[in-house]
Amino acid sequence: MPAIAILRDIFLAYRERDGEEHDGFLFEDPYGPLSRLDVFVYRTLDLTTFATIGMAAQPMPAAPGPGGGGRAELRLARRGRLQRSEEHAIAVRLANLAVHPFLTGDQLNWGHMIGLGEEFPAFPGRRSVFLSGPLSPEALDYVRTGEGAVRILNVVPITDTERERGRLMSPLAFAESLLTQRDLWS
């Protein structure tokens, strides 16, 4: 299945689930690992959600050991309304995360943590991210496409202290501890 069909399937799944996007940001780089990446913005009364489309155009590099690279897209939610400049800054950060596996050769998966070296936009004090599976019963885990399942990686900005604690725990235990200790979307 050509990449365009996979991305169409993801787009249609997002439309069915979230409705029409309220805004979006387009990132194009004909010489980069992803020639096009869209970051859609969905707004509700209390949540702004960002979703990438384009990362799944090609499989991520295969991780060492069994299994292939797989395909994935990113999602992030932030409580409340944001200024357009904040939305843009978040979209840029997500676009940079989306190309990360193609630049480094590292596969991204649920349970991975990535240090950013600077604060995640609109999340003061959070200089790393934790990539999680679904954080609620109604959250997406995969989008089914004609080519197979595309994993949804939920981006959770975390503090340096949380990252250190997360290194000592299983990914599932760490995700559960985050959910019980704070509002992940603020």
C-alpha positions, 0 to 999 in steps of 0.5 A, spaced: 500 500 500 502 506 498 504 511 503 499 516 501 493 510 502 496 509 509 496 516 511 489 517 508 486 511 512 489 515 518 486 522 516 479 518 516 480 515 522 482 521 526 476 525 522 471 519 525 474 520 532 475 527 533 471 530 527 474 536 523 480 539 525 480 546 527 487 548 525 493 545 523 501 546 521 504 543 515 512 541 515 515 540 508 522 538 507 523 534 500 530 532 502 528 530 509 526 523 512 519 525 512 517 530 506 511 532 509 508 532 516 501 535 518 500 536 525 492 537 526 489 541 532 483 539 535 480 544 540 474 542 545 472 546 551 477 544 556 482 540 551 487 542 545 489 535 542 495 535 537 495 529 532 501 528 527 499 525 520 505 523 516 510 519 520 507 513 518 509 514 511 514 509 512 516 504 517 521 506 523 528 503 523 528 496 525 529 496 533 535 491 535 532 484 536 526 481 534 520 485 530 520 490 525 520 498 525 513 499 525 509 505 523 507 510 528 504 517 529 504 522 535 498 525 539 499 530 545 493 533 549 494 540 553 488 542 558 485 549 556 486 553 550 492 556 547 495 562 544 496 560 536 504 561 538 504 556 543 500 551 538 505 552 533 511 551 538 508 545 540 507 543 533 514 544 531 516 540 537 512 534 535 514 535 528 521 534 531 520 528 535 516 525 529 523 525 525 527 523 531 527 515 529 529 517 522 535 521 524 537 517 529 535 510 527 532 509 534 525 506 534 520 509 538 515 505 542 510 506 548 515 506 554 520 510 551 523 517 554 527 522 550 530 528 553 529 534 549 535 539 552 529 545 553 522 545 556 517 542 552 512 548 549 506 550 554 509 545 559 513 549 564 519 545 567 518 539 563 524 538 559 523 530 557 517 526 554 515 519 556 511 516 550 505 512 552 500 507 550 493 509 551 492 513 558 484 512 558 479 507 556 477 511 550 484 513 548 487 510 541 492 505 541 492 504 534 489 506 527 488 500 523 490 501 516 490 497 509 497 496 511 496 494 518 496 497 525 499 504 526 501 505 533 499 511 537 504 514 541 502 519 546 507 524 548 507 526 555 512 532 557 515 530 564 520 533 569 527 531 570 525 528 576 520 524 573 524 522 568 529 519 573 524 516 577 521 513 570 528 509 569 527 505 575 520 503 574 517 499 568 513 503 563 506 501 565 508 502 572 511 509 571 505 511 566 500 509 572 504 513 577 504 519 573 496 518 572 495 518 580 500 524 581 498 529 577 494 532 571 498 529 565 495 535 561 496 541 564 
